Amino acid sequence: MATNIIQEKAKRCGELLARSPMDEEIKKTILENLGSLTEGDLDRLLFSLEQEDAHLSLLASQLSDFDKKQEKGWGRLAKDQEKKARDVVNDFSRQLERDIQNKIHAEMK
């Protein structure tokens, strides 16, 4: 029974190591020495790997949220810039129209 539990813990460590961004040489060394670890050492290793996995998952989620907010912000900025550009073009067009009308009136006098 205890052997099955240790094997399950070792298997879980292997799964977590596979997802870990840890250096491959370190992973290899850990995997090579899994069989010689005590259950207590295995528990500590498993705890550390689970913590790393949880923190990396949280970080990935936060980065995804940040990316979504940035995309939304860039979308608003693009709309604001388009509105400003339209306003400038409209103002310029109105001023040009006034200038043309003034010139026509001046020539008619």
VEXDREN-2710 file (C-alpha; in Angstrom, 1 decimal):
% VEXDREN-2710
k/r/px/py/pz
1/MET/0.0/0.0/0.0
2/ALA/2.7/2.5/1.0
3/THR/4.6/1.6/-2.2
4/ASN/1.6/2.5/-4.3
5/ILE/1.3/5.9/-2.6
6/ILE/5.0/6.6/-3.1
7/GLN/4.7/5.5/-6.8
8/GLU/1.7/7.9/-7.2
9/LYS/3.6/10.7/-5.6
10/ALA/6.6/10.0/-7.9
11/LYS/4.3/9.9/-10.9
12/ARG/2.8/13.3/-9.9
13/CYS/6.3/14.7/-9.5
14/GLY/7.1/13.6/-13.0
15/GLU/4.0/15.2/-14.4
16/LEU/4.7/18.5/-12.6
17/LEU/8.3/18.4/-13.7
18/ALA/7.2/18.0/-17.3
19/ARG/5.2/21.2/-17.1
20/SER/7.9/23.1/-15.1
21/PRO/10.0/25.8/-16.7
22/MET/12.9/24.5/-14.6
23/ASP/16.2/23.8/-16.4
24/GLU/16.2/20.4/-18.2
25/GLU/19.4/19.3/-16.5
26/ILE/17.9/19.9/-13.1
27/LYS/14.7/18.0/-14.1
28/LYS/16.8/15.1/-15.3
29/THR/18.8/15.0/-12.1
30/ILE/15.6/15.0/-10.0
31/LEU/14.0/12.2/-12.1
32/GLU/17.2/10.1/-11.9
33/ASN/17.2/10.4/-8.1
34/LEU/13.4/10.0/-7.5
35/GLY/13.8/6.4/-6.5
36/SER/16.3/7.2/-3.7
37/LEU/14.2/9.9/-2.1
38/THR/12.5/9.2/1.2
39/GLU/8.8/9.7/1.4
40/GLY/9.3/12.9/3.3
41/ASP/11.7/14.2/0.7
42/LEU/9.2/13.2/-2.0
43/ASP/6.4/15.0/-0.1
44/ARG/8.6/18.2/0.1
45/LEU/9.5/18.0/-3.6
46/LEU/5.8/17.4/-4.6
47/PHE/4.7/20.3/-2.4
48/SER/7.3/22.6/-4.1
49/LEU/6.4/21.5/-7.6
50/GLU/2.7/22.0/-6.8
51/GLN/3.4/25.5/-5.5
52/GLU/5.4/26.3/-8.6
53/ASP/2.6/25.0/-10.8
54/ALA/-0.1/27.0/-8.9
55/HIS/2.0/30.2/-9.0
56/LEU/2.7/29.8/-12.7
57/SER/-1.0/29.1/-13.4
58/LEU/-1.9/32.3/-11.5
59/LEU/0.7/34.3/-13.3
60/ALA/-0.5/33.0/-16.7
61/SER/-4.1/34.0/-15.8
62/GLN/-2.9/37.5/-14.6
63/LEU/-0.9/38.0/-17.8
64/SER/-3.9/36.9/-19.9
65/ASP/-6.1/39.4/-18.1
66/PHE/-3.5/42.1/-18.5
67/ASP/-3.3/41.4/-22.2
68/LYS/-7.1/41.6/-22.6
69/LYS/-7.2/44.9/-20.8
70/GLN/-4.3/46.2/-23.0
71/GLU/-6.1/45.1/-26.2
72/LYS/-9.3/46.9/-25.0
73/GLY/-7.3/50.0/-24.1
74/TRP/-5.7/50.0/-27.6
75/GLY/-9.1/49.7/-29.2
76/ARG/-10.4/52.7/-27.3
77/LEU/-7.2/54.6/-28.2
78/ALA/-7.7/53.8/-31.9
79/LYS/-11.3/55.0/-31.8
80/ASP/-10.3/58.2/-30.0
81/GLN/-7.6/58.8/-32.6
82/GLU/-10.0/58.2/-35.5
83/LYS/-12.4/60.7/-33.9
84/LYS/-9.7/63.3/-33.5
85/ALA/-8.6/62.8/-37.1
86/ARG/-12.2/63.2/-38.3
87/ASP/-12.6/66.4/-36.2
88/VAL/-9.4/67.9/-37.7
89/VAL/-10.5/67.0/-41.2
90/ASN/-13.9/68.5/-40.6
91/ASP/-12.5/71.7/-39.1
92/PHE/-10.1/72.0/-42.0
93/SER/-12.9/71.5/-44.5
94/ARG/-15.1/74.1/-42.8
95/GLN/-12.3/76.6/-42.7
96/LEU/-11.4/75.9/-46.4
97/GLU/-15.1/76.4/-47.3
98/ARG/-15.3/79.7/-45.4
99/ASP/-12.1/80.9/-47.1
100/ILE/-13.4/80.0/-50.6
101/GLN/-16.7/81.8/-49.8
102/ASN/-14.9/84.8/-48.5
103/LYS/-12.7/84.9/-51.6
104/ILE/-15.8/84.6/-53.9
105/HIS/-17.5/87.4/-52.0
106/ALA/-14.4/89.6/-52.2
107/GLU/-14.1/89.1/-56.0
108/MET/-17.8/89.9/-56.5
109/LYS/-17.3/93.4/-54.9
END
